[in-house]
Amino acid sequence: MANLKFLDAPPGGDAITPYDEAHHDTYWRLLDAETEKADWKEVVKLIFGIDPDQETMRARKMHDSHLARARWMTQTGYRKLL
């Protein structure tokens, strides 16, 4: 994951984007962490490589927006792959 570049928020919309395709593993990791009730700050450190104590607002935005996109992919977006 270290080679991936992350936006503060993934592109939105009702279409799967190249960003979604490049970051699908990130989405799975976020969903797994949510299922395991992992601390969002630890998740941000591990997945995005940023310090949530130094960049709290940015870290929270990255976590929440990418997790929301991950949920969209599992609830709606996957249909676009079929």
C-alpha angles and dihedrals in degrees: 000000000000091000094054119100115218129207117216085247129012119243111273132210137095098288132079107250132206085253090058091050092050093047103040091114089054090053092052091049091051092050091048091050091050091051090051090048091236119179107265091224092059090046092053091050093050101040105030099025096228130125110244091198091059097038104025100158094043092046092050092047092050093048097045097042095047091046090051090051090048089054090048090052092054096042103038115350097066089067089066089060093057 
